[in-house]
Amino acid sequence: MSRLEKFTPRSTPDFMSGYLDALTLVERLHRLLLDVIKDEFERLGLLEINAVQGLLLFNIGDNEVTAGELKTRGYYQGSNVSYNLKKLVEMGYMHHERCEIDRRAVRVRLTAKGREVRDAVAELFSRHAEGIRHTGVLSDAGLIEIVSTLRRVERYWAEQIRYIY
């Protein structure tokens, strides 16, 4: 029995189809976001950094964090965040130093070079937000509804991880 067949009896086929479409769309939107960031970096001549690293710099912002904190917030997988943080430090986009309390943990923060990339991503997102609003792709109410819906799905998935396994 396939995974789809196992879940179909609990859901109507139309709902299941819609749910699978939504999952595909979320995954595709994330990949498109990375492509949009990559294209912006190419336009700006930022060729040594990739889109995942740029998004990481954006998400860290003005904070000083550990890799563990980034994983806890749900932004990144362990090996992915560790590898990218190491590369960003090597390329001069981030500072790192050992925590005073827990010497095993390393705290990171953006350098001036890292803040320039963060600002470029923030500007890109700002232009897109204005464009989406101005062209009517999304209204304020539509955006609120999407965010609310996605947060409910996020909570549901988080509960599945915590309580079923």
Protein Blocks (a to p, Z undefined) as FASTA:
>chain_A
ZZklmmmmmpcfklmmmmmmmmmmmmmmmmmmmmmmmmmmmmnopakbcfklmmmmmmnm
maccdfklmmmnomacfklmmmmmmmmmmnopaccdddfklmmbccddddfklmmmmmmm
mmmmmmmmmmmmmnomacfklmmmmmmmmmmmmmmmmmmmmmmZZ
